[in-house]
Amino acid sequence: MGSVNRKFQYIYGPVPSWRVGSSLGIDLLSQTEKICSFDCIYCQLGKTKKVLSSRGAYVDEEEIVKELAMLPPDVRIDFLTFSGRGEPTLAANLGDAIRAVKRVRIEPIAVITNSSIIDREDVRRDLAMADFVIAKLDAPTQTVFDEINRPCESVGFNGVLEGIKRFRGEHKGKLALQLMFTKENENCAGEMAHIVRDINPDEVQLNTPLRQSPVQPLSESELSAIQGLFEGLPVISVYQSHKVSVKPLSDPDTLRRRGKT
């Protein structure tokens, strides 16, 4: 298995995900430094040295296809998940990559996005190719958005919110909203629940940073109290979810640098 670990540069895992089961990650950015439009206070990958909102090409999609072809035939994969070292929608060829992956794999495709540029038509068009889109929403106002997500100057809260709403109306697949709660925004949970009800996603994912993070997570009882505000909505919680047993092909250092899905 050690020789298998060294084969992969752009795919990683599978990892046991509380959201999608056995998740094989696809990193369409794959740079030494994180490529992101946010510098979230809780990010498991550490500080974003330079936040940006412009899209660029980092990895040719055919390189992804080549690595997928090297997977052992018996590896269990529930979802192929575009995530990794930064914000996947910053890859200008995200749509091309999803199309390329669908040519060679039958598993459903998920994209985990921070929603920063979802107000762009080209980004929504790319995301719409996925079977499952998990969109971040950590704040109810610009002030809290700036405090928690510390975005690129060109990214505003209203654009994020309107982009999510527009995508909800356009997307034929499944949409989940992921809400990351910490001490800094837990008092906003009621306002956020109101916004979420208006969007009406297929799933609401309540999260708190249980992995290594610069900030402390909420306790299970604190997150449970927040969950009560979302009564009647299809909610899953990081504390209550079941994780499948998965044996990753990637080495531990790769998983640490990419983050889990």
N, C-alpha and C positions, 0 to 999 in steps of 0.2 A: 504493500500500500504506500510505502514511502516514495517510490518512484512515481506513483500516480500523483502524489501531492505536488510535485515539481512541474507537472505538465501545464497547469492552468494559470493563466495570467489575468484573464478577464471574467471568468466565472468562478464562483466560490460556494462552499457549502457541500451538500445541503445542510441547512441549519433548522432546528426545531422552532418554528414560528408560532406564537400564540394567535396569530391572525390568519395564517394561510396553511398551517400544517408543515409538511416537509418542503422547505423553500430552497431552491437553487438560485443563488444570487447572480445577477448579471451587472457588472460594473462597466458602463459605457463611458466612464470618465477615466478611471485607472491612472491617475496622476499621483506623484509623490505627495503633493499638497492637496488638501481638500478643495474641490471646486464647488462653491456654493454662493447663493444669493443672500443667505442668512448667516448670522453668527450667534446662534441660539445659546442662551445661558446654560442649557442642560446638555449640550451635544456630547455624545459619547466619543466622537472623533476629535474633540478638542477645538481650539480656536480656529476660526477662518481667518487666514492672514490677509486675504483681499476678497471682499464680497463683490460679486458682479452679477449682472442680470442679462448679459449678452450671451447668445448661444454660439457654440463653436463645435467643431468636429475633433474628437480626441481619439476614438478607437474606430477603425473600419468595421462595419457590421459583419463582413465576411470572416474576420478574425474570431468573432463570437461563434459563428457557425462552425468553424474549424474545431474550436474547443468543445462545442456541444457534441460533435461527431466522435470525440475521444472518450465520452462518458461510458462507464461500464453499463452493459445492457440491463443489469439487475438493480441499478440504483433507484431508490424510491424518490419520486418527485411529485408533490401535489401541485406546486405552482413554480413557474419560472418568474422570478421577481427582479425587475429593474430597480436597483437601489444602489448601494455601494458608497464610494468615497465622495459624497457630495449630492447635489440635486440633479437627478437624471434628466429633467426637462431642459437643462442647460446644454445637453448634447443635441446638436442640430439635426443629427441623423437618428433620433429616437424612433420616429415612425418607420424609417427604412429598416432599422434594427428589429423592430417588432415584426414587420413583414418577413424579414429574412429568417427569424427564429420560427415563425409559424410554418414556414416551408419545410422545416426539418424536424419539428417536435409537435407532439399532439397535446402536451399539457397546457392548461390555461395560463395566461400571462397576466401578472400583476405589475403595477407601477406604484411605488411609494413616492409621493411628491410633497414638497412643502407648500405648494399652491402659489408660489411667489409670482410666476408669470403665466398663470392659468387664464388671465384676462386676454392673452394673445390668441388670436384665431389659429395660428399655425401650431401652437402648443396644444390647444384643445383638440385639434384634428389628429395630432399624434397620439395623445392620450386616449382618444376614442377607439383606437385600434386594440387597446388592451381589454381583457375580459373583466378585470377588477382594478379599479383605481382607488387608492387610499390617499386621501388628501388631508393635509395638516390644517388645523384651525386651532390656534392657541390663545386667541384674544377676541374680545368683543369691541374694542375701540383702537384707534390709532395709538393712543398713549401706551396702552398695555402691549400692543403689538411691538412698538419700539423697545419696550423694556424687556420683553421675553425673547423676541426673535431677532432683534437688532439687524434689521434688513439693509440691503443696498439702498442708497438714497432714492433710486428711481422706482422703488417698490413701495406702494402705499396700501394701507389696510382696505380701503374701499375698493381698489382694483382687485385685490385678492378675493374679497367677499362676492363682488359682482361676477368675477370670473368663475367661482365655484357654482354660483346659482345658474349661470348660463350653461356651464358644463352639465349640471344636473338635468337641465331641460333637453340637452342634445344627446347625451350618452345613452347608448342602448344596453350597455353592460351594467355591472354592479359598481356602485359608488359607496365608499365608506368615508366617514369623517373621523380622523384621529385627533383627539384632544389630549394634549400633554399638560398635566396639572402639577404644579409645584406650589410652595408657600407663596410665591410671588403672584400667582393668578387664581388661587383657589377661591378667593372672595368674589371672583367674576363668574363663577359657575352658573349662577342663575341667569345672568345675561346671555351667556353662551348657550345655555339650554334653549332659550327663546330663539336665538338665531338658528340653531340646529333644527328646531321644529319647523321653522320657515323653509329651510332647505329641503328637509324631509329625505335624508339619505337612506340607502338600503341597510346601513349598519352604522352604529356609533361605537368607536373604540376609545375607551377611557384608559389613559396611560399615565404613568408617572415614572421617572427615571430610576429603575431598579438596577441597571448596570452602572458601571463606574461613570460618575458624572460630577461636574463642578458644584452641583446643587443637591440638596437632600430630597429624597422622594417623600411623598405623602404616605402615611400609614394605610394599611388595609381598611381600617375603620373610617379614616378621613375620606378615602376614595369612595367607599361604600356610601357615605353620607351624600357625596356629590352625585353618585349614581341615582339616588332617590329623586333628584331634580329632573332626571331624564325619564321618569316613569312613563310607560306607554310607547317608548321608542325602542328599537331593536339594539340593545346595548350589550357589548362584551367588555369585560374589564381585565386588565393585565393580571390582577390578583386572582381572578376566578377562572381564568382560561385553562384549558388542558393542552399541554405540549406533547407532541408525538416523540417517540424515541427515534433518533436519527444518528447515523454514523457519517460524519462529514468526510469528504475526499480532500478538502483543503487542510493545510496545517494550521495550528492554533494562532500563529502570528498573522496569517492572512485574514482569518476571521476577526481578529482583534482590530486590525487596521481598516477593514471594510465595514465593520459593524454588523449587527445581526438584523434580520428582517422581521 
